[in-house]
Amino acid sequence: MLVITSFILSCLYAARVHAVSPQDLATAYGMQTTTVWEFPPSPLNNTAAPTYVTDTPSWGVKRITENGQDLTFVADPFPNKSPNVINTGASPSNTSATVLAVNYPQGSFSHDTGGVQFNNIFDSTGSAGYQSMILSYEVAFDESFQFVKGGKLPGLRGGPVQAGCSGGNQPNGTDCFSVRLMWRTLGSGEAYAYIPTPNGICNNSGVRCNSDGFGVSIDRATFSFTPGQWTRITMLIRLNDPTYANGELWLYYNDLLAVKMQDVYFRSTNDIQSVQGMYFSTFFGGNDNTWASPVSQNTYYRNIQLWASTAQSNVTGQPVKAFGAATTPRSSSWWSLSGTAVLAGAASLFL
């Protein structure tokens, strides 16, 4: 299966003009279980919107954990500014009459004072054991958005502990993990993870284990967000074998590869049985007022979709050593350059 999947993906990534759509990625990995989040047909205010989110089955949300009052559904503010994808199909457009809007009040920072947080449970029965998952959504920032020092954007999470793996609460390999996005100064982007860090991963190129204890920054500034413009984000996570660092994290920006890791250690035991679903977490910060939003401003979300399968990662990985221990990076089946990736063994086919 690995050889077949790798060959399919090598064909998809052989050149920059061959962007990878979320559906292409799901097909390559055999992810046939999918859900599309339904949006209301007309705008909803910040009283009705949280109720819609928790009452609509496709969202899989039991409760808004932080700041439901900052959540509304509005008409698309940028209907003619679809993501700049370069695949052969038509550019994405909004598939519903409304979009989700998140407000960051003036002076807000951290999830305690602004933005929104909630957990999506894709597997509502808890029995499917989805060990691979793809999340795709489109995000836009107000046209005059002020990024300040940075903030969080949604991603994926898993594990039995619902409240951990964010806000400085470090994972231990048995409780949880999370991978979100961050925007930084001037809109530069990165993957932002709460994951264990064995085998000297903090020394890897592109990986910053932040000295303040707040998360791991991955490939900072490999892409950037433009205010007043929709951007499509696609994230793939495949869980590792608990005794090996062979988990996978792939992140696509407007269908082009931006982040690729195949030596991630999401879990140390099968206590973490699955990727749970979307971790809708967005706010300014940072945990002090130097990160605060200078004005009231918004982000917007549309075309949210998930795909899943029960298969864990099957790439070769290293046995796990002590956290922080140096090791020789494991060989990968892929190499990447300037936003493209080609199967190393078949590279000559495309040169």
BELWO-V20468 format. One record per helix or strand. SS is the DSSP state (@ for helix, = for strand). FROM is the first residue (numbers start at 1). TO is the last residue. If there is no record, write none. Layout:
# BELWO-V20468
ss=SS from=FROM to=TO
ss=SS from=FROM to=TO
This chain:
# BELWO-V20468
ss=@ from=2 to=13
ss=@ from=22 to=28
ss== from=33 to=36
ss== from=44 to=44
ss=@ from=48 to=55
ss=@ from=57 to=59
ss== from=64 to=66
ss=@ from=68 to=70
ss== from=71 to=74
ss== from=99 to=104
ss=@ from=110 to=113
ss== from=116 to=119
ss== from=132 to=141
ss== from=150 to=158
ss== from=177 to=184
ss=@ from=185 to=187
ss== from=188 to=194
ss== from=198 to=198
ss=@ from=201 to=203
ss== from=207 to=209
ss== from=216 to=224
ss== from=231 to=238
ss== from=244 to=245
ss== from=247 to=253
ss== from=256 to=264
ss== from=275 to=284
ss=@ from=289 to=291
ss== from=297 to=309
ss== from=318 to=319
ss== from=323 to=323
ss== from=334 to=337
ss== from=340 to=343
ss=@ from=344 to=350
